[in-house]
Amino acid sequence: MPLPLERHGQCLCGAVQLDCRLDTLAVSACHCRTCRRWGGGPLLAVECAQPPVIGGGDALTVHASSAWAERGFCRHCGTHLFYRLKAEPHYAIPVGLLEGADWLLDSEIFIEEQPAWYCFTHSRRQLTGTEALAEHDNRDSRPGFAPGRQP
């Protein structure tokens, strides 16, 4: 499958539409408390290669979840649309919003915050929050996914 991939998605009610360009089919799971509070469980997301094109701007609401990041959602149905770093064009999109079924759970971050009541069964890359943030801050070595930075 040629990369980058174009994927379309939408919120539950259809008021907000997303068009994303992805460099990979890799899905990251964030176990931080903020992500779990936001969605009731780990955030399973893909990283956009560039900011997504978002339609339905009047339905889009953005919440500053920390000094460095914000989270977007639909004001009509409450669907979680993205996690975005304010200082750079980094968007993490919940994978369930996007079309396609060929995703690969590739990594987990903030594993030290993962509660004991759930776990994923197959092996993948696992990083603590400190490791994930350090890797993200050193983007030259490997692009990171750090949705759970705590305020």
Kinemage of the C-alpha trace (Angstrom):
@kinemage 1
@onewidth
@group {chain A} dominant
@subgroup {mainchain}
@vectorlist {calphas} color= white
{ca met a 1} P 0.000 0.000 0.000
{ca pro a 2} L 1.605 3.306 -1.048
{ca leu a 3} L 2.260 5.951 1.572
{ca pro a 4} L 1.189 8.535 2.582
{ca leu a 5} L -2.338 7.279 3.028
{ca glu a 6} L -5.408 9.451 2.743
{ca arg a 7} L -8.074 8.581 5.307
{ca his a 8} L -11.472 10.148 5.892
{ca gly a 9} L -13.340 10.180 9.178
{ca gln a 10} L -16.157 11.878 10.977
{ca cys a 11} L -17.741 12.360 14.358
{ca leu a 12} L -20.698 10.276 15.505
{ca cys a 13} L -23.330 12.735 14.265
{ca gly a 14} L -21.435 13.607 11.056
{ca ala a 15} L -21.225 17.344 11.797
{ca val a 16} L -17.399 17.300 11.782
{ca gln a 17} L -15.454 15.681 8.947
{ca leu a 18} L -11.718 14.893 8.968
{ca asp a 19} L -9.366 14.199 6.084
{ca cys a 20} L -5.959 12.944 7.187
{ca arg a 21} L -2.664 12.066 5.520
{ca leu a 22} L -0.861 9.283 7.349
{ca asp a 23} L 2.698 8.064 6.890
{ca thr a 24} L 1.981 4.771 8.627
{ca leu a 25} L -0.811 2.451 9.702
{ca ala a 26} L 0.698 2.277 13.192
{ca val a 27} L -1.637 2.872 16.117
{ca ser a 28} L -0.313 4.044 19.476
{ca ala a 29} L -2.044 3.455 22.790
{ca cys a 30} L -1.674 6.093 25.482
{ca his a 31} L -2.398 4.910 29.024
{ca cys a 32} L -1.952 8.251 30.794
{ca arg a 33} L -4.577 9.368 33.239
{ca thr a 34} L -5.587 12.366 31.105
{ca cys a 35} L -6.312 10.213 28.046
{ca arg a 36} L -8.158 7.630 30.137
{ca arg a 37} L -10.244 10.362 31.756
{ca trp a 38} L -10.938 11.896 28.336
{ca gly a 39} L -12.183 8.680 26.768
{ca gly a 40} L -12.815 6.189 29.553
{ca gly a 41} L -9.905 3.994 28.479
{ca pro a 42} L -6.611 4.228 26.627
{ca leu a 43} L -6.424 6.586 23.654
{ca leu a 44} L -5.851 4.527 20.503
{ca ala a 45} L -4.649 6.993 17.896
{ca val a 46} L -2.748 7.514 14.657
{ca glu a 47} L -0.421 10.405 13.988
{ca cys a 48} L -1.165 12.655 11.026
{ca ala a 49} L 1.688 13.437 8.667
{ca gln a 50} L 0.333 16.993 8.494
{ca pro a 51} L -2.573 18.810 10.139
{ca pro a 52} L -5.884 17.208 9.142
{ca val a 53} L -8.389 19.083 7.024
{ca ile a 54} L -11.377 19.605 9.293
{ca gly a 55} L -14.832 20.475 7.994
{ca gly a 56} L -17.780 21.550 10.103
{ca gly a 57} L -15.923 24.256 11.974
{ca asp a 58} L -19.033 25.539 13.747
{ca ala a 59} L -19.380 22.150 15.467
{ca leu a 60} L -15.699 21.923 16.417
{ca thr a 61} L -14.873 22.801 20.016
{ca val a 62} L -11.324 22.883 21.354
{ca his a 63} L -10.322 22.463 24.999
{ca ala a 64} L -6.848 23.492 26.213
{ca ser a 65} L -6.053 20.377 28.248
{ca ser a 66} L -2.611 21.692 29.265
{ca ala a 67} L -0.271 24.586 28.567
{ca trp a 68} L 1.152 22.760 25.538
{ca ala a 69} L -1.760 20.771 24.102
{ca glu a 70} L -5.422 20.907 23.236
{ca arg a 71} L -8.127 18.389 22.455
{ca gly a 72} L -10.849 18.826 19.878
{ca phe a 73} L -14.344 17.421 20.009
{ca cys a 74} L -17.749 17.846 18.369
{ca arg a 75} L -19.971 20.177 20.367
{ca his a 76} L -23.082 18.336 19.144
{ca cys a 77} L -22.304 14.690 19.869
{ca gly a 78} L -19.134 14.948 22.001
{ca thr a 79} L -16.976 12.760 19.757
{ca his a 80} L -13.250 13.106 20.472
{ca leu a 81} L -11.602 14.359 17.279
{ca phe a 82} L -7.930 15.022 18.017
{ca tyr a 83} L -5.142 15.717 20.440
{ca arg a 84} L -2.873 18.519 19.195
{ca leu a 85} L 0.410 19.955 20.404
{ca lys a 86} L 0.214 23.760 20.284
{ca ala a 87} L 3.882 24.378 19.447
{ca glu a 88} L 4.128 22.093 16.426
{ca pro a 89} L 1.901 20.468 13.829
{ca his a 90} L 1.389 17.222 15.754
{ca tyr a 91} L -2.113 15.738 15.624
{ca ala a 92} L -3.114 12.405 17.126
{ca ile a 93} L -6.454 11.238 15.734
{ca pro a 94} L -8.511 8.533 17.477
{ca val a 95} L -8.227 5.606 15.071
{ca gly a 96} L -11.909 4.676 15.424
{ca leu a 97} L -12.919 7.862 13.591
{ca leu a 98} L -11.120 6.901 10.396
{ca glu a 99} L -12.078 4.557 7.599
{ca gly a 100} L -10.047 1.410 7.183
{ca ala a 101} L -9.440 -1.786 9.077
{ca asp a 102} L -5.782 -2.368 8.291
{ca trp a 103} L -4.361 -0.745 11.421
{ca leu a 104} L -1.487 -2.180 13.456
{ca leu a 105} L -1.196 -1.609 17.209
{ca asp a 106} L 2.455 -0.666 17.281
{ca ser a 107} L 3.295 0.991 20.585
{ca glu a 108} L 2.082 1.909 24.042
{ca ile a 109} L 3.109 4.944 26.046
{ca phe a 110} L 2.717 5.954 29.682
{ca ile a 111} L 2.798 2.261 30.526
{ca glu a 112} L 3.562 3.103 34.158
{ca glu a 113} L 0.079 4.656 34.378
{ca gln a 114} L -1.757 1.693 32.857
{ca pro a 115} L -4.265 0.307 35.347
{ca ala a 116} L -4.238 -3.399 36.167
{ca trp a 117} L -7.803 -3.970 34.927
{ca tyr a 118} L -6.861 -4.146 31.211
{ca cys a 119} L -3.922 -5.196 29.035
{ca phe a 120} L -3.158 -5.903 25.388
{ca thr a 121} L -2.150 -9.458 24.602
{ca his a 122} L 0.497 -9.219 21.914
{ca ser a 123} L 3.960 -7.749 22.224
{ca arg a 124} L 4.758 -4.220 21.035
{ca arg a 125} L 7.032 -1.306 21.834
{ca gln a 126} L 6.358 0.011 25.345
{ca leu a 127} L 7.546 3.341 26.745
{ca thr a 128} L 7.120 5.053 30.075
{ca gly a 129} L 5.847 8.622 30.006
{ca thr a 130} L 9.363 9.932 30.591
{ca glu a 131} L 10.735 7.865 27.701
{ca ala a 132} L 7.907 8.924 25.364
{ca leu a 133} L 8.345 12.619 26.168
{ca ala a 134} L 12.129 12.419 25.768
{ca glu a 135} L 11.708 10.694 22.418
{ca his a 136} L 9.178 13.268 21.270
{ca asp a 137} L 11.502 16.101 22.295
{ca asn a 138} L 14.211 14.453 20.164
{ca arg a 139} L 12.110 14.120 17.008
{ca asp a 140} L 15.226 13.709 14.865
{ca ser a 141} L 15.682 10.198 16.237
{ca arg a 142} L 12.063 9.035 15.823
{ca pro a 143} L 8.719 10.845 15.649
{ca gly a 144} L 6.893 10.418 18.939
{ca phe a 145} L 3.296 10.295 19.982
{ca ala a 146} L 2.801 12.039 23.290
{ca pro a 147} L -0.872 12.760 23.852
{ca gly a 148} L -0.756 12.289 27.581
{ca arg a 149} L 1.580 15.004 28.790
{ca gln a 150} L 0.207 15.970 32.149
{ca pro a 151} L -0.544 19.612 33.026
